[in-house]
Amino acid sequence: MQTAKQAAKQIIDHVSDQATWDDIMYELYVKQKIENGLSAIEEGRIISNEDAKNCSWAMSVNWTEPALEDLEAIQAYIARDSSLIKERNEPRTFSAN
């Protein structure tokens, strides 16, 4: 497993030479959120979609087109170096409501 410093170096090496501070900070932020999510999955701190649908406190999310584009970008980013995603055979799709 990479250290945070190693991951940050990899991200910085990956972004374009024209990247702004904001671009780099966004990439680091997304990487951190993805790592937190993957840790939650590995630790079992999740509920199934079916349980979420049946939960009385569950809510509905209406995705905007930019949000869907972000989700697809995040999925591609994770798949780039995550064995958890590469092992999954099912495609993940999102749609606007």
N, C-alpha and C positions, 0 to 999 in steps of 0.2 A: 504494500500500500504506500502510496506517495505521501510525503509530508505536505503540509500546506505550502511551505516555501517552494518545494519542487513543483507542485501544481501551479502556483502563481508564475513561476518561471516558464513553465510550458505554455501557459496561456499567453504570456507576454510575447514569447517567441512565435506564437501562432497568429497573433493579430497583425494586421497590415502595418507597414511602416508609417502610414498616414493616420493611424489610429490616434484619437484624442484621449485625453485623460478620462473623459466620460466614457468612451468606448471601452477602455481597459477596466475601469471600475465596474462597468456593467457586466463585462465578461467574468470578473472575479466574483461579483455578487451572484450571478446565475450559477456559477460553479459551486459556490458555498451552499446555495439553496438546494441544488441537485444532490450534493453530498449529504446534506441533512435529510432529504427525502429518502435517499437510498439507505441511510442508517436506520431510519424509521421502519423501512420495509424489512431489513435484516433483523431488527429487534422485535418485529411483530407489532409495532405500534400503529396498526392500520385496521380498518374494517373493510369488509367486502362491499362491492357495489350493491349487492342484494340487501345486505344489512342496512346500508345507508338509505336505500330506497324505502325500506320498511320502517325506518326510524321515525318516530313522531316529531322529532325536532329537526329532521332533515329539511333542507331548503333546495330550491331550484336555482340553477345558475343559467343565465342567458349570456352566451358568449358573443362578443363583438368580433367582427372580421379581424381587426388587429390582434385581439387576444388569441384567436385561433392560429394566426400566423406565428405568434410568439410560442404557443404550445408546440406547433410543428417544428419550430427552430430548436426548442429545448429538447424535443424527442430526438432530433437528428444529432444534437450535441452530445446527449447521453449515449446514444447508440455508437458514436464514434469510438468510445473507449470503455464501454461498460459491458462486461460479460453478462450481467443480469438482463440487459435488453437484447443482446445478440442471441441469447439462449431461447428467447421467446420467438415462437413461430408465427404468432398471430399479429397482424398489423394493427396499429392503434390509429383510430380515426376520431376526429372531432367534427362536430357540425354546429352551425349557428341555429338557435331556436327562434 
